[in-house]
């Protein structure tokens, strides 16, 4: 090669090395439905390089790797991914019961961790993960991507800006159809039963943890106060083959006096959910398929103020950018363990209230 040819080649190689050094090397555990959404975010983020994949099914890893250009290492055993020196960040998108073991192992291996919601199937395990994250000094986040969706962001902005005055009460009703029976099947080692993991309490924790925790995350961020007491009602009214509930009602009081009334039904597909957020000056309300409406307590309905400071983008991309920003800036992620626990605590409380037929209070989480 001539000097004229060598100099540009060296410059290009140096640029490639610099770009590679600035990329966040991610290993993704779990290449199923939720993992696919994580993958779609990575493919939109030049600052990310997926260096390793782990799944029990080789075909899933092959499919993912093809989209990544075939450069990621593949591991059937997730422990090998955690030991991989080419992985700095571990993303975990697996059934709920596997969260503590994987998250704690990754933190102890010196990796930053983004864990899919919920943080854990019970409060004790959630606190164990939180303690390990603090001890490790690594950035730990729980993937509550709804925080980065326009509607939730808009509601948060209006409540924080005092548009409805002092927050007094929240009522949310959610509907959907059943989980797909084609989902990943898990065998409970205690009972020997095999079914879609979302049907089994040992794998899921509860339907409230798997489904409702997104709504609970929104509520706890709006309220900004710990749970004080909870009562609940619900059960398996429709799906006889489920261990997890298909209908739930929860009444939750927070320490600052805000009341939260929650209902979900898992056998009403197509019915729009409803959210009502009541302040001492106005009310925000919307259905899952309609616009946000603002009702004044002192006069006619008003036009809600426009959402500001929000650029439309896939929620998972925004979520990862915040998380990776926390790593670069050596700070706690906005999706911290504490935030995730406060949301999950509502699910834990409803579950205890129904299963034990009693009122649950803050003392249960002391």
LINWO-V571557 format. One line per field, one symbol per residue. ss: DSSP state (h for helix, s for strand, l for the rest). phi: phi as a letter, one per 30 degrees, with the letter a starting at -180 (. if undefined). Layout:
# LINWO-V571557
ss = ???
phi = ???
This chain:
# LINWO-V571557
ss = llhhhhhhhhhhhhhhhhhhhhlsssssslllhhhhhhhhhhlllllssssssslllhhhhhhhhhhlllllsssllhhhhhhlllllsssslllhhhhhhhhhhhhhlllsssssllllllhhhhhhhhhhhhhhlllsssslhhhhlhhhhhhhhhhhllllllssssssssslllllllllsssllllllssshhhlhhhhllhhhhhhhhhhhhhhhhhlllssssssssslllllllllllssssssssllllsssssssllllllllssssssllsssssslllllsssslllllsllllllllllllhhhhhhhhhhhhhhhlllllllhhhhhhhhhhhhhhhhhhhhlllsshhhhl
phi = .dedddeddddddddddddddddddccccjccddedddeddedcbddcbdcabbadcedddddddddciicddbbdddddddddddccbccbbbeeddededdddddddicdbccddddadbdedddddeddddddicdbbcdcddecceddddeedddddidciddcabbbbbbacddddddecbcdddcidcaeeddcddccjaddddcddddddddddddhaddcaababllccbcddcccdcbbbbcbccddjdcbcbbbbcbbdidddbbbbccdbabcbacdbbddcccddcaddcdddddbibcdaeeddeedddddddddchbdddcdddddddddeddedddddddchadcbeddcd
